[in-house]
Amino acid sequence: MFCYGATGAGKTYTMLGTVENPGVMVLAIKDLFTKIRQRSCDGNHVVHLSYLEVYNETVRDLLSPGRPLVLREDKQVFPLFFLVENN
């Protein structure tokens, strides 16, 4: 899921919403877990997700705040890009 727009355009509200009116991200995650529960045989699943912010060409992990992440291009697998922790 990707949200893009000018400052003040409503990106955060669209993605998160409110308690009374959940946003796109909240509804998508809720739907994902509902589908997993419905299709689960043993109830054992692993879900990986990222919640990133790109602002002024800086990438931040919003689930694990800290130093910015570095975006690196893999020249052998062009045009894929990978995020790595900036250690």
GROMACS elastic network, one bead per residue, 0.5 to 0.9 nm:
[ bonds ]
;  ai    aj funct       b0    kb
    1    24     6  0.89629   500
    1    25     6  0.77490   500
    3    11     6  0.63027   500
    3    12     6  0.85879   500
    3    14     6  0.85823   500
    3    15     6  0.76312   500
    4    11     6  0.69949   500
    5     8     6  0.83420   500
    5     9     6  0.62172   500
    5    10     6  0.81223   500
    5    11     6  0.67740   500
    6     9     6  0.54900   500
    6    10     6  0.85126   500
    6    11     6  0.83999   500
    7    10     6  0.78448   500
    7    11     6  0.82168   500
    8    11     6  0.76027   500
    8    12     6  0.88859   500
    9    12     6  0.86239   500
   10    13     6  0.52397   500
   10    14     6  0.59835   500
   10    15     6  0.85748   500
   11    14     6  0.50987   500
   11    15     6  0.61288   500
   11    16     6  0.84808   500
   12    15     6  0.51757   500
   12    16     6  0.58121   500
   12    17     6  0.73262   500
   12    23     6  0.85759   500
   13    16     6  0.52575   500
   13    18     6  0.74885   500
   13    22     6  0.87580   500
   13    23     6  0.66516   500
   14    17     6  0.56671   500
   14    22     6  0.84745   500
   14    23     6  0.52098   500
   14    24     6  0.62279   500
   14    25     6  0.82064   500
   15    22     6  0.81804   500
   15    25     6  0.50150   500
   15    26     6  0.72182   500
   16    19     6  0.89938   500
   16    21     6  0.89158   500
   16    22     6  0.61346   500
   16    24     6  0.65800   500
   16    25     6  0.60147   500
   16    26     6  0.60563   500
   16    27     6  0.88072   500
   17    20     6  0.81003   500
   17    21     6  0.57016   500
   17    24     6  0.75606   500
   17    25     6  0.86115   500
   17    26     6  0.78734   500
   18    22     6  0.50628   500
   18    23     6  0.69754   500
   19    22     6  0.58072   500
   22    25     6  0.81415   500
   22    26     6  0.59543   500
   22    27     6  0.64127   500
   23    26     6  0.54600   500
   23    27     6  0.61741   500
   23    28     6  0.85899   500
   24    27     6  0.52044   500
   24    28     6  0.59999   500
   24    29     6  0.86300   500
   25    28     6  0.51193   500
   25    29     6  0.62088   500
   25    30     6  0.85275   500
   26    29     6  0.53404   500
   26    30     6  0.61299   500
   26    31     6  0.85920   500
   27    30     6  0.50455   500
   27    31     6  0.60472   500
   27    32     6  0.85256   500
   28    31     6  0.50687   500
   28    32     6  0.60688   500
   28    33     6  0.87565   500
   29    33     6  0.63298   500
   29    34     6  0.85602   500
   30    33     6  0.54106   500
   30    34     6  0.62152   500
   30    35     6  0.87447   500
   31    35     6  0.61442   500
   31    36     6  0.85891   500
   32    35     6  0.52501   500
   32    36     6  0.62600   500
   32    37     6  0.87101   500
   33    37     6  0.60924   500
   33    38     6  0.85547   500
   34    37     6  0.51505   500
   34    38     6  0.61966   500
   34    39     6  0.87229   500
   35    38     6  0.50672   500
   35    39     6  0.61544   500
   35    40     6  0.83160   500
   36    39     6  0.53135   500
   36    40     6  0.57223   500
   36    43     6  0.81716   500
   36    45     6  0.78740   500
   37    40     6  0.52488   500
   37    41     6  0.86261   500
   37    43     6  0.69365   500
   38    41     6  0.86712   500
   39    43     6  0.88142   500
   40    43     6  0.52191   500
   40    44     6  0.75027   500
   40    45     6  0.81592   500
   41    44     6  0.80423   500
   42    45     6  0.85108   500
   50    61     6  0.73505   500
   50    62     6  0.80987   500
   50    63     6  0.72370   500
   51    60     6  0.85530   500
   51    61     6  0.60674   500
   51    62     6  0.54804   500
   51    63     6  0.60414   500
   51    64     6  0.89199   500
   52    59     6  0.67054   500
   52    60     6  0.55789   500
   52    62     6  0.55201   500
   52    63     6  0.78197   500
   53    58     6  0.78981   500
   53    59     6  0.56351   500
   53    60     6  0.51870   500
   53    61     6  0.65992   500
   53    62     6  0.67620   500
   54    57     6  0.61401   500
   54    58     6  0.54735   500
   54    60     6  0.65421   500
   55    58     6  0.52745   500
   55    59     6  0.66417   500
   55    60     6  0.82589   500
   56    59     6  0.84691   500
   58    68     6  0.65305   500
   58    69     6  0.73964   500
   58    70     6  0.78806   500
   58    71     6  0.86093   500
   59    68     6  0.56755   500
   59    69     6  0.53298   500
   59    70     6  0.69307   500
   59    71     6  0.74990   500
   59    83     6  0.84477   500
   60    63     6  0.89643   500
   60    64     6  0.85343   500
   60    65     6  0.70548   500
   60    66     6  0.77701   500
   60    67     6  0.73688   500
   60    69     6  0.57779   500
   60    70     6  0.89429   500
   61    64     6  0.54828   500
   61    65     6  0.56834   500
   61    66     6  0.76192   500
   61    67     6  0.85419   500
   61    68     6  0.72881   500
   61    69     6  0.71716   500
   62    65     6  0.54297   500
   62    66     6  0.86889   500
   65    68     6  0.82138   500
   66    69     6  0.88161   500
   67    85     6  0.78212   500
   67    86     6  0.66527   500
   67    87     6  0.82750   500
   68    85     6  0.74304   500
   68    86     6  0.65835   500
   69    83     6  0.62376   500
   69    84     6  0.57820   500
   69    86     6  0.54215   500
   70    82     6  0.83410   500
   70    83     6  0.57197   500
   70    84     6  0.54757   500
   70    85     6  0.62935   500
   70    86     6  0.58361   500
   71    81     6  0.67835   500
   71    82     6  0.59529   500
   71    84     6  0.66861   500
   72    81     6  0.58175   500
   72    82     6  0.55339   500
   72    83     6  0.64040   500
   72    84     6  0.75392   500
   73    76     6  0.88486   500
   73    77     6  0.84520   500
   73    78     6  0.74108   500
   73    79     6  0.74361   500
   73    80     6  0.65227   500
   73    82     6  0.64441   500
   73    83     6  0.89337   500
   74    77     6  0.54995   500
   74    78     6  0.60485   500
   74    79     6  0.74070   500
   74    80     6  0.62283   500
   74    81     6  0.60654   500
   74    82     6  0.72855   500
   75    78     6  0.52302   500
   75    79     6  0.75172   500
   75    80     6  0.81740   500
   75    81     6  0.89838   500
   76    79     6  0.86510   500
   76    80     6  0.88881   500
   77    80     6  0.58403   500
   77    81     6  0.85040   500
   78    81     6  0.77595   500
   84    87     6  0.88251   500
